[in-house]
Amino acid sequence: MVSQRTVLITGAAGGIGRAVAKAFAEEGASLVLADLHAPDSDMIRCDVSKEKDVEAACQSAIDRFGRLDVIVNIAGMMIFKPIEELTEQDWQQVIAVNLLSVGYSTKHGFRRMKPGSAIVNVSSVHAVQTTAMVSSYAAAKAGMLALTRAAAIEGKPKGIRCNAVLPGAVDTAMLWDNPNIKSGAETIDPADVGKPEEVAAAIRFLASAEASFVTGASLAVDGGRLAQL
Ligand SMILES: NC(=O)c1ccc[n+]([C@@H]2O[C@H](COP(=O)([O-])OP(=O)(O)OC[C@H]3O[C@@H](n4cnc5c(N)ncnc54)[C@H](O)[C@@H]3O)[C@@H](O)[C@H]2O)c1
């Protein structure tokens, strides 16, 4: 299938980001790849915690390809500390990167997207159930779900759908660098570890016309972890 769509992907240099870029490239979409760490010249350096960077990434889709059809908000990071040790700066960073960034891209996306467009936000199972040491991340990812619902309501008259995925454990650097996993405080059955491509497939569905009646939804892509008592 050759798509005429232009897709902006934040966090595009990461494990899930690369798989999502590949999935959209396979359908022939034009890509705008954005990340804090831009390893090659095809990628825009963008700090999603800065509104001006996010606006520039959205505008870059218009300047390069004349349109912006899909935004996939993937950029994210965690700080591992007990609540008593989280500083004001820690809170501001985690909330800005994981939550405010989605407010910025929704704002600047809505200003540029035409009916038929879609936004997909990458939240986490931590939005629903969590562990110690990641309170700021869990709060930000839960906020992202509320923002997704609000954006779906405001996007509806514009013909723009907004949905979220909640990945479980996914085989990327972020999973294996997690100190809770390294220390054994959080254990994961290998059967509960998904591939970035499995998250990308769900994202591509939510961004596609096949999901034309799906908006405001939060889809767990976790191999059933949240369903387990
Ligand atoms: N891997 C998992 O198990 C898992 C589970 C649930 C949710 N997630 C979410 O999936 C998303 C992608 O994670 P991943 O597993 O691919 O991890 P990753 O660490 O491989 O990728 C994250 C990417 O985000 C980028 N990034 C971080 N801060 C940024 C900023 N300020 N501006 C722009 N880019 C920034 C990083 O440079 C990196 O390329 C994240 O939002 C993460 O919270 C991952």
The ligand as an SDF file (V2000), in Angstrom:
LIG
                    3D

 44 48  0  0  0  0  0  0  0  0999 V2000
   10.0180   -0.2400   26.7000 N   0  0  0  0  0  0  0  0  0  0  0  0
    8.9950   -0.4260   27.5110 C   0  0  0  0  0  0  0  0  0  0  0  0
    8.9140   -1.4490   28.2110 O   0  0  0  0  0  0  0  0  0  0  0  0
    7.8900    0.5920   27.5810 C   0  0  0  0  0  0  0  0  0  0  0  0
    6.7330    0.2540   28.2810 C   0  0  0  0  0  0  0  0  0  0  0  0
    5.6960    1.1650   28.3800 C   0  0  0  0  0  0  0  0  0  0  0  0
    5.8120    2.4000   27.7730 C   0  0  0  0  0  0  0  0  0  0  0  0
    6.9430    2.7150   27.0950 N   0  0  0  0  0  0  0  0  0  0  0  0
    6.9890    4.0430   26.4790 C   0  0  0  0  0  0  0  0  0  0  0  0
    7.3340    3.9150   25.1270 O   0  0  0  0  0  0  0  0  0  0  0  0
    8.0070    5.1010   24.6950 C   0  0  0  0  0  0  0  0  0  0  0  0
    9.2740    4.7010   23.9480 C   0  0  0  0  0  0  0  0  0  0  0  0
   10.1050    4.0090   24.8090 O   0  0  0  0  0  0  0  0  0  0  0  0
   11.2270    2.9900   24.3210 P   0  0  0  0  0  0  0  0  0  0  0  0
   10.9980    1.7440   25.0450 O   0  0  0  0  0  0  0  0  0  0  0  0
   11.3230    2.9980   22.8400 O   0  0  0  0  0  0  0  0  0  0  0  0
   12.4940    3.6660   25.0120 O   0  0  0  0  0  0  0  0  0  0  0  0
   13.8110    4.3200   24.4060 P   0  0  0  0  0  0  0  0  0  0  0  0
   14.5440    4.8320   25.5910 O   0  0  0  0  0  0  0  0  0  0  0  0
   14.4480    3.3610   23.4750 O   0  0  0  0  0  0  0  0  0  0  0  0
   13.2240    5.5470   23.5490 O   0  0  0  0  0  0  0  0  0  0  0  0
   12.8090    6.7570   24.1140 C   0  0  0  0  0  0  0  0  0  0  0  0
   13.2150    7.8510   23.1520 C   0  0  0  0  0  0  0  0  0  0  0  0
   12.6950    9.1000   23.6410 O   0  0  0  0  0  0  0  0  0  0  0  0
   13.6870   10.0690   23.4260 C   0  0  0  0  0  0  0  0  0  0  0  0
   13.5290   11.2090   24.3230 N   0  0  0  0  0  0  0  0  0  0  0  0
   13.7090   11.2400   25.6680 C   0  0  0  0  0  0  0  0  0  0  0  0
   13.5280   12.4960   26.1200 N   0  0  0  0  0  0  0  0  0  0  0  0
   13.2190   13.2580   25.0420 C   0  0  0  0  0  0  0  0  0  0  0  0
   12.9450   14.6360   24.8640 C   0  0  0  0  0  0  0  0  0  0  0  0
   12.9560   15.5030   25.8840 N   0  0  0  0  0  0  0  0  0  0  0  0
   12.6630   15.0840   23.6100 N   0  0  0  0  0  0  0  0  0  0  0  0
   12.6760   14.2210   22.5670 C   0  0  0  0  0  0  0  0  0  0  0  0
   12.9510   12.9260   22.6670 N   0  0  0  0  0  0  0  0  0  0  0  0
   13.2260   12.4430   23.9040 C   0  0  0  0  0  0  0  0  0  0  0  0
   15.0090    9.3410   23.6850 C   0  0  0  0  0  0  0  0  0  0  0  0
   16.1180   10.0260   23.1080 O   0  0  0  0  0  0  0  0  0  0  0  0
   14.7380    7.9950   23.0550 C   0  0  0  0  0  0  0  0  0  0  0  0
   15.1680    7.9380   21.7020 O   0  0  0  0  0  0  0  0  0  0  0  0
    8.2520    5.9340   25.9450 C   0  0  0  0  0  0  0  0  0  0  0  0
    7.2910    6.9660   26.0200 O   0  0  0  0  0  0  0  0  0  0  0  0
    8.0430    4.9410   27.0750 C   0  0  0  0  0  0  0  0  0  0  0  0
    7.6160    5.5800   28.2400 O   0  0  0  0  0  0  0  0  0  0  0  0
    7.9880    1.8330   26.9770 C   0  0  0  0  0  0  0  0  0  0  0  0
  1  2  1  0
  2  3  2  0
  2  4  1  0
  4  5  1  0
  4 44  2  0
  5  6  2  0
  6  7  1  0
  7  8  2  0
  8  9  1  0
  8 44  1  0
  9 10  1  0
  9 42  1  0
 10 11  1  0
 11 12  1  0
 11 40  1  0
 12 13  1  0
 13 14  1  0
 14 15  2  0
 14 16  1  0
 14 17  1  0
 17 18  1  0
 18 19  2  0
 18 20  1  0
 18 21  1  0
 21 22  1  0
 22 23  1  0
 23 24  1  0
 23 38  1  0
 24 25  1  0
 25 26  1  0
 25 36  1  0
 26 27  1  0
 26 35  1  0
 27 28  2  0
 28 29  1  0
 29 30  1  0
 29 35  2  0
 30 31  1  0
 30 32  2  0
 32 33  1  0
 33 34  2  0
 34 35  1  0
 36 37  1  0
 36 38  1  0
 38 39  1  0
 40 41  1  0
 40 42  1  0
 42 43  1  0
M  CHG  2   8   1  16  -1
M  END
$$$$
